[in-house]
Structures are given as structure tokens and as C-alpha cells.
Amino acid sequence: MNTPPPLPNVDALIRRSERLAAVPGLTQQALQWHHEAADQRAVVARDASRLASPRLWPDTLGSLLSMGWRVVSTAAPDVPFQLLGAAAAAVGLRVEPPNASAGTLERAQRLVRAGGPTYVKLGQFIATADGLLPEEWVTAFAWCRDEAPALPTEVVLDVVDRELGDARDRLEWVDETPLAAGSIGQVHRGRLADGSEVVVKVRRPGLRRRFRSDIETLALTAAAAEKLHEGARSANLTGFVELFAQLALEELDFRLEAANLVDSTAILEAMGADHMRAPRPVPGMVTERVLVMELLPGVSYARLDPSREHDGDRLLHLGIQGVVEATLKHGVFHGDLHAGNVLVDQDTGSFSLVDFGIAGRLDAAQRAGLVEYLTAWAMSDAEGQIRAMQSFGAIASDADITPLVAELQVELDLLQDRSRGAVTFDQLGITLGRLLQVLARNGFRMPKELVLFFKNLLYLAGFAASVAPDADVLEVVQGILLELLADPESGLGEVTSAA
């Protein structure tokens, strides 16, 4: 493989952004967040790897005892394994089909409610796994997305007061009723003294220590499951715990989310995507635990008013184009595009993307690998898919890939036989699941960015079902890819040459 062409310089895009410059002081603050976030993400990745190692740390003992009590209280020793396996399946891994009986689901929900924020976060994975898990599991944990137990108003205001300091005087009003309450943060509408409508996001107190000890406990649970169950071992549940840890720990620091917001704002503007926006953070009002940002219009695409007309085909094309172009051209993308995070303004037909706690970031080699993977997927080419994984660092560049190719090709041929050779959009998610299984069985790690990107493609299938149910999603995606590859300004023609 030749050296892949570099990605566009996000630093330069931030400096040129008119949307960022329109907020006094935001350009300089954005550059600071952008540069500091790179080091912070590296620290998080190392921390996640350490916490996910199945060892008995001193602060894990209390969490283990607490877990034991919760398991006893649910009267179901297998529930932690079922819950962890279902969450792993939600990112494309297949352990065993989780037990969808009413009794199992009820006990799993009791464990999540008793377990606190870490377990609610697992529930969020499950709740956004349409097409990957039985519908009963997805429905049972829908409450985890934005209906976690709300923090008392006095707690929220106390965190805001302590974190913002003197800047607190700029926040004139905070609505006592939350817009949503999740596992990590709770969001409220607010208003600045200058009249600007904002959203105030507050992190739950004491969360970092709780997450760390719970992740250590999950690592031990995964290791135990792999010793007891062949399916858990072949799915590499310990690898899933590391992925889960990295995503959760990144979400704990709202300064990282602020960096995702300003980077995405600059990228969408550079793309000319006037129909799609991310909220701009308010300078001087962002800390590790509090994030104040502009309020954008729109409602979840799943809650569009059916009595009002909307051009579903246009919404679908613009939505997919924005996601795919940002990913392949700039290497930065929203990492959790479920229905609650994609808002549509029915008056203008524009999009607001919210909740940027999780974002995918590709380097130049990974971008080339993703293009190579999509090409190989369309051709059911196992060798091309495995080689693409080397670009993601999932497989060492000097590894013997012959047995991996043979193993994956068997899986792909079975899929081809069942579909009579037809390539469908749904097959993309199934094929990725097979690839991740092959990697896991052979001890290779799950590439975070690839998992996030393909989860987004599955979300787009749900988006299509809501706004344009008769559209051919695969045809739309392929058309957009061909447009990007043919556009000399996109730089993707050079990427395919390098790949």
C-alpha cells in the first residue's frame, strides 16, 4: 500500500470558520480544545486498556461485593453475563442469542436500575441496537437512552455554581425540568443574560470513581464468562469491555465533547452543509463537568409531525451525505446517531446533530482502510476486508492473514448463498459482525472507529424507515460514495489509489 494522502487540516478549518468566529472568543477557545483533546484522548485510551485488564484491584472489592448483592437480589446468577453479552452484540459481536424471555428481561432491567450509571450505559448500548438484537431487548431498555433517574434540581444547580465560578452570573435562568437524563449527563434548557437560549449539560457527581470500579468489575465478569462459555470466549468479551471503557471515559470529560462540537462545526461548514449543524459551546462556560452550548431547533426524526409534509427522499439523501462525507473526507464523525441525537426542523428541513460525547476519528491510513473495506464488502472479498483491517491496526501488518481470509470467506460465502448473491444494505451490518467475530476468535482487537461507523450505517437504516420508507438505502449510499470518489476536490480518488 502506498502512503495514503493526508486528511484536511481541522486546525485550519477552525481558523477559517465563520460560524465559530461569530461567537466572540470561540475561535481561540476552539483551537485550545482541539489541541488539548488529542492528548486527553490518548490518556483515556491507555486508562481504558488498564481498567479492562481482568485483575483484582483494591477498589474493585467493594464493587464486586455490591455486584454480588445485586445479583442475589435479582435471583439470577446468569443475568450479568446476559447483559454483557447483549451489550457486546449491540456493537456487532455475536455471543449467543440473548434470552428474550419476560423473566430474563425483567431481572436484567432490575440489575441495570440497581447497578447505577455504568449499567444504564450498557442499557443504552442495547437500546440503540435495532437490527442487531431481538426487538424485546431493544424495547425493554429504551428508557436508558434519556429517561435515567433524574438528578434533583438542587444538585444540578450546585454543580453549575461550583464549576462555572464567576461565569455563573452569565447564566440567567435554568429550567428545573430536565430535557433528558442519561447515564452520564443531564440536560436542561437555559438562558444567558444576553438573551441567548442555551442547553446546560451537567455530569452526575461522583461518576468517574464509580465508572472506574464498575469497569474493573465488568472486566472480571467478562473474563469469568470467557472461562465458562465458549461463545463468550470467541466473541472476545474482554475486548468489548475495553471498547466500552474507552467510549464511557471519553464521555465523562465534557471538554472532549466541546472539542468534538467545534471540530464538527468547522467541518460541516467547510463541506458547505448549511442544512446540518452542531451546537456551538459557549466560551468560558465549559468544564470537565459542565457544558453550556447553544440550543438548536428540531425534534427527533422519529417524532416528526405526520400531519405536516416533508420531503423524505431529500432528508434521507442530505442526512446520509453529511455523515458519509464528513467521515470519508475529513475523518471526523458523530459516533452515536440514534434517533434522539438527530433533530429535524420541519420548518426549514435542516438537521441539528446533538450529544457529541462520542465521536469517531480516523487517521489517513484508517480512512484509506475504510474505503478499501467498503469496496471489498461490495465484492464479498474476504482478503480485501482483512487487509483493510490492517490499516485500522486491528491486525499486525506482518501477520499471516491466510487463515483469517479462509475463515472469513467461508462466512461470506454462506451469506451469499442465503441471499442468492444479492447485496443488501442489511448485509453490511451482518458482514461486519462476521468480520468482528473472526478477529475476536483469533485474538485481535475491535477497531473502535470501524464499529462506530457501521453502527451509524445501521442507524441510517432506521432513519430511512422513518423519513423515506420506500427508498433504497443501499442505492443512496452507493450513489453518494460514487459522487465523492469522482469529485477531484474530495481527495478520495487519491485515497482509493493509495489503498
ABEGO torsion letter per residue (X at the ends): XBBBBBBBBAAAAAAABAAAAABBGAAAAAAAAAAAAAAAAAAAAAAAAAAABBBBBAAAAAAAAAAAAAAAAAGBAAAAAAAAAAAAAAAGBBBBBBBABAAAAAAAAAAAAAAEAAAAAAAAAAAAABGABBAAAAAAAAAAAAABBBBBAAAAAAAAAAAAEAAAAABABBBABBABBBAABBBBBBBBAAGBBBBBBBBBBGAAAAAAAAAAAAAAAAAAAAAABAAAAAAGAAAAAAAAAAAAAAAABAAAAAAAAAAAAAAAAAAGBAABBBBBBBBGABBAABBBBBBBBEBBAAABBAABBBBAAAAAAAAAAAAAAAAAAAGBBBABABAAABBBBAAAGBBBBBGAABBBBBBAAAAAAAAAAAAAAAAGBAAAAAAAAAAAGABBAABBAAAAAAAAAAAAAAAAAAAGGBBBAAAAAAAAAAAAAAAAAAGBBBBAAAAAAAAAAAAAAAAAAAABAABBAAAAAAAAAAAAAABAAAGAAAAAAAX
